[in-house]
Amino acid sequence: MDDHAQGDAPPIAELVRDHVSAGDEVADIGQMPVSAPASGYRQDLPAPKKKRKRRRKRRRGVFVRDNGLCAASLVPPPLPGPVPSPQKSRSARGRSYLAHLAQSSDARSEGLYAALDLGTNNCRLLVAKPGRPGRFHVVDAFSRIVRLGEGLGASGRLSDAAMDRAVEALGVCAEKLGGLPLKGVRMIATEACRSAGNGARFLERVRLETGLKLEVIDRRTEARLAVSGCSSLVTQETDGLVLFDIGGGSSEIALIDLSSHRTPRLANHIVSWTSLPTGVVSLAERFGGRDVTRATFEAMVAEVTGLLSAFDGSERLAHLAGGARFHLLGTSGTVTTLAGVHLGLRRYDRRRVDGLWMERESIDQMMETIRGWSFEERQANPCIGAERADLVLAGCAILEAIRRHWPAERLRVADRGLREGMLNEMMARDGVWRRRRRGGARTA
């Protein structure tokens, strides 16, 4: 589900939003320069002499008024140039982006990095620049619900309307990337494109119309990226955790054991993982998401529980589960929505949600509250809205099945995920966080 866009954790990837949008710049239109008088101008003629004096003053930026008129206003307007076409094609935008990326591929390590995630429900882009060691600053971000996987469960194919929505959102991403000095970029597609019969054809259309070449990642990579993106929310007091990412068409779960030793790379401590072939879109389409009775909700929980029972490695944290140094860590629109409702936000605020701790009793209360709301009441809540009103209860059912399988007293909320994981890995790969010596050399 959607990112609605820190805590006391060790700083692996701190997000600091420097600008609302780095692409929304306004160009300053300066005054047309005035040339100096010609060197052969005759000075014994009075009229040219007066004109030369006025020009000299304009060059110094002084406005001389003559009969109430400003001399600057007498400068002729610039000749009309070619007017750019307002209907620039997506393919042209894509070619511009690809050409710029090719020129920037050898840019310095201080350049920008971009990560794009096309999921079953959302299209998300994040652009950032490296900050202090282990951190980065967000320069621009984009997120739009496209519901690419709408109807996929029944037909096995991406619908024309869903593909159109996704291509339109990806066109916006291509425009945002077009003028940036990109040091690194990674663009991925997940479950909808993995499982759709026409997924490959859709990705070719994306390439032709936007210039963006998306990589379909496997479920193992998706789980690893989710872990990498949430590293900074795992504290030194944690011995074990279950990290889960409830998506639109699949849900990734990783079991992480930190009890014996700890390294800076959290993904090194994954002892078991799984990818459930269900998410908020597929589950809501199967059981209905608009009018959900308690019996329907429990039926959804039971289906997810059955999938979890088939997970062979689910007991790898049995020695830590339920203890004070064990917790859940959720990265998805479901948990961020619960957090927003829990805080009573009149408008979603990522700064208050990301990294929030929720106790078991608070989660129970929020689940009960949302289950009791009608579809219209869910729509009216500012942290749910019309776009998620029919999906939120399916997400709650998946969360409830996870909580029953791995009981924990606390849940930490993460408004981050695959994009942040990609940025972390690209910057670490390029060594941008290696400290510089006084003389400018890098240290490992």
N, C-alpha and C positions, 0 to 999 in steps of 0.2 A: 504494500500500500504506500501511500504518498509520504514523502518527507514533508513535514509542515514548515519549512524554511523556506564551569564544568565540574567539575567535581573535584574530589580530593585525590584523584588517581595520579599515578606517575605519568608525566607528560610524554606520550608517544605521538599523538596527533591532536593538537589543540586547534579548534576552529575559531578564527577571529574574522568576522565579516567587516572588511575595510570599506566596502562600497556596496550600495544596493545593487547596482549594475554597472560593471566596468564598461559596457558597450554604449551607455547612454550619454555620450559626450556631445556638447554643443560647440560647433566650430565658431571662432571669432572671425568676423569679416572686417578686415581693416580698410582704411581709406586708401584709395588708389594713389601710388606715389606720383609726384610731379617732377618732371625732368628739369635740369638746370638749363639756363639760356645757352644758345649756341655761342661758341667762342668767337665767331666772326661777326657778331651782332654790332651794328654801327651805333656808337654812343652819341653822335652829334644830332641824332634825331630825337626829339623830345618824347614822342609817344613810346618808342621801344624802351627808352630809359625808365620811364615810369612803370612799364610792364615788368622790366627786369627787377626793379625794386620790390614790387609786389610778390614776385615769384620767390625772391630771396627770403622774404618774411614767411611765406608759406612753408618753405623748406625747414625753417626753424620751428614750425608748429605754431606760428602767430597768426591769428585771424584778423584781417584788416577789413573794416567795414567801409563800404563806399555806397552812399545813397541808401543806407539802410540794409544793403545786401551783404551777406557774408561771402568773402572771397572763396572760401572753401566750397560754397554751394555752386560756384561757377565751373568747378571741375567737371568735365563731361563724364557721364556714366560709363562704366565698362561696357565694351562690346558684348552682345549676347553670345554665349558659347553654347556648345551642344548640351541639350537638356537630357539628363539620364532618364532612361525609361523607367516609369514607376512599376512596370510589370516585369521585373527581373526574374527570370526563370529559376527554378530550384536547381536545375543542372548547372546554370552559370554560377550560382552561389557555391555549389559544391566544387566546381573547377577552381574558383578563386581560393577556396579553403585549402584544397589539395596543393595548389601551387605555393601558397604561403607556407604550408607545413613543410614542403620539400626544402624551401629556402631556410627554414628555421631549424632544421633537424640537427645542425651542428652548433646551435646557440649555446651560450654559456650556461652553466648550471643554475644561474640566478633567474633563468627564464621561467615562463609559466608552464604549468602542467594541467591537463584537462582529463576528466574521467566522465564517461557517458554510460548510463545503464538503462537499457530498454527492457523493461519487465513485462509481465503479463497485464499489469494494471497501470503502470506509470512509465513515463519517460523522464529521466533525470540527468542533469548535467551539472558538474562542479568544476570550476576553474580556480586554481590556487597557485601561490608562489611559496617557495620554501621560507621558513622563518628560522627561529632559533633551533638548535639541534633537536630533532624529534618532533618539530612542530611545523605547521604551515598556516598561511593566512588565506582565507577565501576571498577571491577577487570578484567572482560572479557565480551565480547559481540559477538554475532553471528547473522547474518541476511541473509536469502536467499529467493529469489522469487521462489516459488514452484508451484504456480497456482493450488492449490488443487481443487478449484471450477471450473476449466476449463470444459465447456460443461455441468455443473450441471443444469443450467437453462433449457436446452432442454431435457435432459435424466432423471433428478431427481436422478442421481447416480454419484458417484465419478468414474472417469475413471481409468483404470489400470495404464496408463502412469502417471497420476497425483498422484496416490497413491505411485507409485515407487519413484517419485521425493521427495515426502514428507517424506517417510520412510528413504531415503538416507540422507536428511537434519537432520532428528531426530536422526539418527545414529551418526552424527557428534556431536550433542548436548549431547548424552549419553557419548561419549568419553570425552568431555570437563568436564562433571560432575563427571566422574568416580573417579578421584583422589582428590576430593575436600572435605574439612571438612565442610559439609553443616549443618548449624543450622536449616535452613528452606528452603523448596522448594515448589513451586506451578506450575503446568503445566496445561494449559487450551487449549481447542479447541472452536472455535466460529461457525459462521454461516454455513460454508460448512459441518461440521460434525453434526450440529443441524438439517439441512434440508435434507441431503442425505439419500436415502433409505438404502444404505449400510454403513452408517456412523459408526454404532456400530461394524460391522464386520471389518471395517478398523482400528478402535481403538484397537480391539483385536489383529490384526496383528501387530500393532505398539508395543503393550505390549510384544508379543512373540519375535519379532525380535530386539527390542532395549531395552526392560526392562522398558520403560517409560510408566507410566499409566496416561493418559490425562483425565482431567475432562471437560466435556461439560458444559459450563456455559450458563445461560439464558440471554436474552437481557437486563434485568434490572441490573444484575450483571455486564455485559459488560459496560453499561453506567456508573455505579458507579466507576468501576476501571479506566475508562478513566478520570473521574473527579479527582479521588485520584492521578493519575499520573501527572496531570497538576496543582496541587494546588499551587506550588511555583511560577507560572506565573501570579497569580491573585494578583494585588496590593491593597494596602489600599485605593487607590483612586477609586476603582471600587464598584459601587452599584449593578450592575446587568450585567450578561453576558449570552450568548448562547454558550455553548461548544458543538462542534460536532466532531465526528470521522468518516471520510469517509473510510469505509473498502472495501473489495473486494466483499462481498456478502450482506452486510447490512451496514447501516449508523446510528450510535447512536447520539442522540441529547438530551442535558440536559439543562434546564433553571434554572439558579441559581440567587437567590435574596439575596443580602447582605445589603440591604438598612436599615433594622431595627436593626439587631444585627449581630455579627460575632463571629464564633468560629474557633479554629485551623483546624477543620476537614471540608473541603469544601463540602464534600458529604452531610453533614447535612443540607445544604442550597438549595438542589435541590427541586424546587417547582413543576416541571413537567418534564417528559422525554418521549421519544418515540424512537422506533427503526424502521427505514424504511427498508422494505424488498428489498433493492436494494443497490448495490455498484458498484465500477468501473468495476469489471469483468462482472457481470451480465448485467449491462447497456450497456457496449461496445459490448457484444455478441448479445444483442437484436437489437441494432441500427447500429452496425458496428463501429469499432474504428480506422480503417486505413485511410479511405477517408471520412472525416466528413464535409459535406457542412453546411452552416449557417442554412438552413432549418432543417437538421438533428440535429444540435446542439440545436436549439430551441424546437424541438420535445422532446429531452431528458429532457430539462429544464421543459417543460410542464408536462411530466410524473411525475417528482419528485415534482413539485408544487402541482399536484393532491394528492399525498401522504401526503404532508404537510397540505393541507386543511382539511384532515380527522383527524388531530391531535387536539383533544379536548382541550388540555392544552396549546396550542400555544400562547394564549393571556395573560398568567399569568405574563408576564413582560411588558405589554402594558404601564404601568405608568412610565417605565424607558427607553424603547426602543427609540433610536434616540437621547437621551440626552448625555451630555459630559461624564458622568460617566457610560456609557453603551458601551460594545464592544462585538465582536465575538472572540472566541478562538478556533482555528482549530488545530487538531492533526491528520495528515494523510500525505501520500505521495503527495497528490494533493497540499496542502498548502506549504509543504516544497519545492516542485518543483517550484511553483510560486515564492517563496522567493529566491531560487537559481537563477532563471532567472532574477528576479528583481535586484539582486546584481551583475549580470554579472559574476558569478563564473565560472572559467575555470575547477574547480574540486569542487565537493560538499564539503562544510565545515560545519559540524554540529555546531561548536562553533559560527559561524556567523549567522546561521539560527535560532537556538533554542532561543525563546524569542524575535525575531524580531517583531517590530510593522510595519504594512503596512497601509497606508492611502487608502481611498476609490478610489481616482484617480489612485494611483499606481496599485491597483488590477485590475481596469478597463483596464489600459494600458497593463498589463501582459496578461490578458485574451484575449484581442484583438490580441496581438502579437502571442500567441500560436495558436489561432484559424486560423490565417493567414498562419501558417507554413504548408508545405507539410509533409507527413509521413516521408520522408527522412530527412527533416530539423529537425523534432522532434527527430528522431533517433540520429542525429549528435550533438544535444545539450548535453553537459556533465552532466547536471542536470536531464535529462530525459532518454536518452539512449535507446537502442533497447528493453530493457525489459519493458519499460513503454510507449513507443511511441504510442501504440494502446490503452492505458488506460487513458492517461492524460486528454483527452478532455471529456471523460465520467465523470471524477472527477471534471473537471471545470464546467460541467453542473449541477452537484449536488451542488457544491459551489454556483453557480449563483442563483439557486432556493432558497437556504438558505438565501443569501444576499437580495433577493427580498422580502422574507417573513419577515425577521427581519433586516430592514435597519440600518446600523451602519457606523459611520465615520471611525472606525478603526478595524483592525483585528490583533490579536496577533498569531504568528506562534509557534507551539509546536512540536519539534522533540522528542516526548516522548508519552507515552500512557499506554497501559494495563500492560506492564511489570513493569514500574515504579510504577503503582498503586498497583500491587501485592507486590512489595518490601516494599513500604510504609506501607501497611496494616500488613504484616508479622512482620516487625520490631516494629511497634507500639504495636501489640498484645503481643510481647515478652518483651516489656518494655525496649528495648536496649537503648533508648534515655533518660531514667530517670537519672537525675544527681546523681553522687555519692557524698556522704559526705566525709570529710577528712578522716574519719575512715573507709571508704569503704562501708558504708550502702547506699542503694538507697533511693531516695525520689520520691514521686509520681509526 
